[in-house]
Amino acid sequence: MDENLDIMVNDLITQLKGTTALAKKEPEEELDKEKLEEFIIKNSGRLITKTLGIVDDVQAYISSAPEAKDVTALAELLKAASSSIEALNRVYTSIERNKTVKEVKQMDIDSREKINVQDNTAFLLSRKEIMQELIGRSKQEGVKVVDV
């Protein structure tokens, strides 16, 4: 019995030694307003990828020996992954909607400028020029003009 215990303890110690590799600590990034969108998209993508990988691992583990707590853990992982995907989708939709609103607003501004230019060109003639133009047209058509 004592030998079995020693063997089991040695097994555990060997397993623990194999898993004590230090995790690499990534340098912390400072968040600027300009880089916030990029940070959210990049890290959300990484989070989703890791979560989906863990879901696959847990699902493979559960298929070999299902237990209630493991199935609950899988359900929570799926919920977390789907909410992360949904949040990233909302960010993407918001970005696209903002781009579309800007384009539509620019088109509106351009059309208003064009209409404004057309309206202003119609009123650039003086009274004298208008009368000369009217008299010139009437002479070309053969209409007799009477001065009063």
C-alpha positions in Angstrom: 0.0 0.0 0.0 2.8 2.3 0.9 4.5 1.7 -2.5 1.3 2.5 -4.3 1.0 5.8 -2.5 4.7 6.6 -3.3 4.1 5.8 -7.0 1.0 7.9 -7.2 2.7 10.9 -5.4 5.7 10.6 -7.8 3.3 10.5 -10.7 1.6 13.7 -9.5 5.0 15.4 -8.9 6.1 14.5 -12.4 2.9 15.8 -13.9 3.2 19.0 -12.0 6.8 19.6 -13.0 5.8 19.2 -16.6 3.1 21.9 -16.3 4.9 24.5 -14.3 6.2 26.3 -17.3 5.9 30.0 -16.7 3.2 31.8 -18.7 4.6 34.5 -20.9 3.4 37.8 -19.7 2.7 40.2 -22.6 3.5 43.8 -22.0 0.5 45.9 -21.2 -0.6 48.2 -23.9 -1.8 51.8 -23.2 -5.2 52.4 -24.7 -5.5 55.6 -26.8 -8.9 56.7 -28.2 -7.4 56.2 -31.7 -6.3 52.7 -31.0 -9.3 51.6 -29.0 -11.3 50.2 -31.9 -8.3 48.2 -33.1 -7.7 46.9 -29.6 -11.3 45.8 -29.2 -11.4 44.0 -32.5 -8.0 42.3 -32.1 -8.6 41.1 -28.6 -12.2 40.1 -29.2 -11.0 38.0 -32.1 -8.3 36.4 -29.9 -10.8 35.8 -27.1 -13.3 34.2 -29.5 -10.7 32.0 -31.1 -9.4 30.8 -27.7 -12.9 30.2 -26.4 -13.9 28.1 -29.4 -10.7 26.1 -29.0 -11.6 25.4 -25.3 -15.2 24.5 -26.3 -13.8 21.9 -28.7 -11.5 20.5 -26.0 -14.3 20.4 -23.4 -16.7 18.8 -25.8 -14.1 16.1 -26.6 -13.6 15.5 -22.9 -17.4 15.4 -22.2 -18.0 12.9 -25.1 -15.7 10.4 -23.4 -17.2 10.7 -19.8 -20.1 13.0 -19.5 -20.9 14.5 -16.1 -23.5 17.1 -15.2 -20.9 19.7 -14.1 -18.9 19.3 -17.3 -22.0 19.7 -19.4 -22.8 22.9 -17.4 -19.3 24.1 -18.0 -19.6 23.5 -21.7 -23.0 25.4 -21.8 -21.4 28.4 -20.0 -18.5 28.3 -22.5 -20.9 28.3 -25.4 -22.8 31.1 -23.9 -19.6 33.2 -23.4 -18.4 32.5 -26.9 -21.8 33.4 -28.5 -22.0 36.6 -26.4 -18.4 37.6 -27.5 -19.3 37.0 -31.1 -22.4 39.0 -30.7 -20.5 41.9 -29.1 -17.9 41.9 -31.9 -20.8 41.8 -34.5 -22.3 44.9 -32.8 -19.0 46.7 -33.1 -18.7 45.8 -36.7 -22.3 46.8 -37.4 -21.8 50.1 -35.7 -18.6 50.8 -37.7 -20.4 50.0 -41.0 -23.4 52.1 -40.0 -21.2 55.1 -39.2 -19.4 54.8 -42.6 -22.8 54.7 -44.4 -24.2 57.7 -42.5 -21.0 59.7 -43.4 -21.4 58.7 -47.0 -25.1 59.6 -47.1 -24.4 62.9 -45.3 -21.6 63.8 -47.8 -23.9 63.0 -50.7 -26.6 65.3 -49.2 -24.0 68.1 -48.8 -22.8 67.7 -52.3 -26.3 67.7 -53.7 -27.2 70.8 -51.7 -24.1 72.6 -52.9 -25.0 71.7 -56.5 -28.5 73.0 -56.1 -27.3 76.1 -54.4 -24.8 76.8 -57.2 -27.6 76.3 -59.8 -29.9 78.6 -57.8 -27.3 81.4 -57.5 -26.3 81.3 -61.2 -29.9 82.1 -62.2 -29.9 85.5 -60.3 -26.5 86.8 -61.3 -27.8 89.1 -64.0 -28.5 92.8 -63.4 -31.8 94.4 -64.4 -30.1 96.1 -67.3 -28.8 92.8 -68.6 -32.1 91.1 -68.3 -33.8 93.9 -70.3 -31.2 93.8 -73.0 -31.6 90.1 -73.2 -35.4 90.4 -73.5 -35.2 93.1 -76.1 -32.6 91.1 -78.0 -34.9 88.1 -78.1 -37.8 90.1 -79.3 -35.8 91.7 -82.1 -34.7 88.3 -83.3 -38.3 87.0 -83.3 -39.5 90.1 -85.2 -41.6 91.5 -82.4 -42.0 95.3 -82.2 -41.0 96.8 -78.9 -42.7 100.0 -77.8 -40.9 102.2 -75.3 -43.1 103.9 -72.8 
